[in-house]
Amino acid sequence: MEIAKLIVIIICVIISLIGVIFVYDARRIIKKLFSFGDQNEGSFILKICGFGMSVIASLIIMILMK
């Protein structure tokens, strides 16, 4: 059971790091991958998604560490 818990924690850490990257590099990612007419809206959406990913993954890690 401890190995499964460790694997889930590692996956959540990776997801949290990806979320932080989305928040800090949102405009660069939007310019590279998508061809939106309104880059501000796309950047905002990517930042919100990254923040949500980070918070949810961090909460899962906190719950599993107890």
HUHU-V45090 format. One line per field, one symbol per residue. ss: DSSP state (a for helix, b for strand, c for the rest). burial: b if it has 16 or more other C-alpha atoms within 10 Angstrom, else e. Layout:
ss = ???
burial = ???
//
This chain:
ss = caaaaaaaaaaaaaaaaaaaaaaacaaaaaaaacccccaaaaaaaaaaaaaaaaaaaaaaaaaaac
burial = eeeeeeebbeebbebbbebbbbbeebbeebeeeeeeeebeebbeebbbbbbbbbbebbeebeeeee
//
